[in-house]
Amino acid sequence: MTQPNVDPQRCGFRVLELVSNATTLTIVAPFITSAGIRPILTALPQDAELEVYTRWRPDEVAAGVSDPHIFDLVGTRGGTVSLHPIVHAKGYLTGSAALVGSANVTGNGLGWGRPGAVEILVETSPSDPALVALMSVLRATSSTATEADRDAVFAAAAALPAAPLQAAVEPVDRTDWLPSYRMPEVLWLVYDGQRERELTDFVQPELQALGIPRGIQSEPAFNAYVGAILRQGFTGRIAQECSNLSTIKAVQRLTELCTARGITIEDPGLLWETLAAWIARFMPGFQRIPGGTRLIR
């Protein structure tokens, strides 16, 4: 018989042991549900610091495997939720130990209440070079979730058609991807097959980086999906840190963020103009001042 603390269908027991005396806890997982995280929050000491890294893709939220309601649960504990649209790692890190493996923070992933999926969590040190590198990337390129982000993702999920969507090819690009095509208004036309091949070749890399599934049937639903993704990751962080600044200061901050990631910018002003156009078009709550590139929210 499998020992309870290493039962591959009840990985949650190992997580509870890990967090029961923790002073800090970092959770990384693409799929986190309220039912999945509640037992962990109950076992975590009240004074422990808490940070969560996850993703909120609207189609996954609509499917129930990802739940932005965790924003409220984590916030009640004084913790933060940060978002990255292509995070796929699963890890539970304290100051002295870590568990990494395949188990998402869901009832099925951790085996709460009944045997769940067959998963694995292996103990390692939080100072393992691979974990250090992972957290360095996530902290540099994730956006801090807000109530507006939570609500926008729920709205985008609700706007999707009831029929199952055809999954997109897994998003492929840098963790610090930024849009480069200057006319975001053509994205829907290319997605919907309304534009010629030459333009499609220019825009398709942007659609691939966003990982938009096939089957979205209206431009408003498409725009809501794109906006939900842009709120996460490096674009979301830039939107948060560069809005409500003068254009000059926004360009300076954008340059600082990119330089910290080792990104060379040939024309910072042009990149900011492109980003401001995308943010203003796809992210409700952000507006571009007429005649300029200053963003306000």
N, C-alpha and C positions, 0 to 999 in steps of 0.2 A: 504494500500500500504506500502511496506517495505521502511523504511527510507534509503536514498542513502548511508549514511555512515556505515550502517550495512547490506546492501544488500548481502545475501550469494552468489550471482552470480557476485558480483563486489567488492570482498574483497580488490582489489587494492586501492580503495579510502581511506581505513583506513591506508594502508601502506604509501600512499603519505602524508596524514596528519601527520603521525608519523615522517617521515624523513624530512619534510620541514624546520624544525629549528634545526635539529640534529647537534651535533658537532662530534659524533661518530656513526657509524652504523655497526652492525654485521648482516649478513644474513646467515641463515643456511637452506639448502634445498637440497634434493637429485637431483631434477630436476630444472635446471635453463637454460633458453634459452636467446638468445640475445634480442629477441622481448619482453621477459618477464621482463628483468632487465633494459632496456633502460629508461622507464618512471620513474623508481625509481632513477636512476642516474641523470636524468634531474632535478628532484625535490630536490635532495640532495644538500645542500650548497657546493660550490666548495672547501672550506677549511676543510670540514668534513673528519675525518679519516674513512677508509672503509676496512672491512675484510669480506671475503666470504668463507663459508665452504660448500662443495658440493662433489659429486662423479661423476666420468667419467667412467662408465662401457661401454666397446665398443659396446655391443649390444644395450644399451640404447641410445648411441650416434648415432648409425646407424638408430635407430627408430625415431630419431629427438626430443626425449623428454629431452635430455641433450646436451648441446652445449659448447664444449671447447673454442669457439670463445669469450666467456665471459672473458677469460683470458686477451684478448687485451682491451676490454672495461673497465674492472676493473683496469688494469694496467695504462691505459691512465689517470684515476682519481687518480693515486698514491696509489691504494689499492692493496691488496694481495688476492690471491685465494689459499685456502688450501684444500687438498683432503683427504677424508676418504671413503673407498669402501663400507662400510655398514651404512653410515649415512642415517637416515630416518626421523629425526626430521625436523620440519618446524618452523622457528622463525625469527623475525625481531626485533633486539635489539638496542636501543639507550642508552645513559647514564642515562636517566630518566624514560623510559617506554619501554615496549616490547609487541609485538603481537605474540602469538603462536597459532597453530592450524593445519589445514590440507592443506592450500594453498601453492602449489609450485610456484616458480618464473617463470611462463609461462603465455602466453596470456590467455589460458583457465583457469588456476588456479586463476589468479587475475582479470579476466574479462575485459581485455583491449579492447576497441573498440566495444564489444558486450557482452551480458551476457555470462558468462563462466560456468564452473562446479559449482555445489552447494558445497560451502566450508564454513569454519568457521575460524575466527581469533579472539582471545579473548585477551583483554589487561591485562597485569600483570606487576609486577615489575621485572626489570633485576636482582634484588637481591633475587628473589625467589630461595629457596634452590635447586629446581629441575633444574632451568636454570643455576645456578652457577655450579652444578655438571656436567651438559651437557657440558658447555664451558670448564671446567677443563679437561674433558676427551678428547674433540676435540683438544684442544691446546697441549695436551701432546702426542697425538697419530696420529695426522694428518701430512702430508707432505706438504711443500709449493710448489705449482705448478710452473713449469718452461716452457719455450718454448719447450724444449725437451719432457717434459711430454705431453703437448698439441699435439705435432706432432706425438708422439708414439701412443697416443690414437686414433687419426684420422687414422693412418696407420692400427692399429688393427681393427678398425671399417670397413675400406675399404676391409680388407682381409676376412671378414665374408661372408658366402654364401648368395646368394640372397634369398633363401628359408627361411621362418621363422624358428628360432631356438626354440627348446623346452626349456622353462625356467628351470633353475636349481632350486633345492630346495633353499629357501632363505639362503644366507650364514650364517652359525652359528658358531661362535667362539668368543673369547675375542676381545675387541676393539684393544688390543695390541698383536693380534696373530702374531706369527713368525713361519716360516716353520721349521720343525724338521727332515724330512727325508733327508738323506745325499746325495742321488743320484737323482738330479732333472731330469736327462735325461730319467728316466723311467716314468715320469708323462704322457707323450703322449701315451706310450704303454699301460698303465693301462686305460687311458681315452678311447682309441680306442679298448679296449677289447683284446689286444694281449698278456697279461700276465696272469699267473696262479692266482688262487683265493688267495693263501697265500700272495702273494705280493700285490694284490689288497687291502686286508684288512689293510695293512700298509699304503698304499698311499691314499686310499679313503678319510680319514679325511682331508688331504691337499686339495684335489679337492673340498670337501664340503666347506672348509673354504674360498676358492677362489671364490666359487659360479659360476663355469663355466657352461654355458648352453650346452645342448646336441645338436649335429648336426654340430659341427665344423668338416670340412672334410679333413683338411691337417695339418701336423705337424707345418709348418711355421705359419699358421693362429692361431693354438693353442698356440704356443710359444708367438706370438704377444699379444694374449689375456691375457695370464698369466703375461707377462711383464707389460702390462698396469695396471693390478690390483696391482702388486707388487710395482709399482711406487707410489701408494697411501697408506695412513695410516702409521702405525708404521714401516713397512718394508721400505717404501719410505723415511721416515725420517732418518732411520738408514743408508740407502744407501747414502743419501746426506751428512750426518754428519761424516760418517766413511770412505768414499772414499778419496783418495789422502793422506791418513795417513800411517805411518808405521804400520805393523801388530800389534806391541805392543800397539801403541797409538789407533789403531782402536778397539782393544779388550778392552782397558780402557774406551773408549767413549761408546762402546756398554754396558759395565757393568754399567756405570753411568746412561744411559738412562733406562735400565731395572730396576735398583735399584730405580729410581725415580717413577717407576710404581709399585713397590712392587713385581717385578718378581725375584725369586731366580734362579740363574744360577749355576748348578753344575760344568760345565766345560765351562767357557767363551770362551776359545780358540776353542773348538770344535763347539760351537754355531756360532762363527764368520766364521769358515771354511765352515759350512753349508750355512750360509747366503751369503758368498762370492760366493759360487758355484751357488746358485740360481740367484743372481744378475747378475753374469757374463753370465749365460746361457740365461736369459730371458729379460734382459734390455739392449738394444743397447745403446752404448755410455759408458758403463762400461766394463773394461777389467781387468782380473786377471793376475798379473805378473806370468809368467811361473815358476813353482817350488815353489810357495808360495801362500799366501792368501791376499796379498796386492791388493787393488782395485784402479784403476785409471780411470779417465774420462776426 
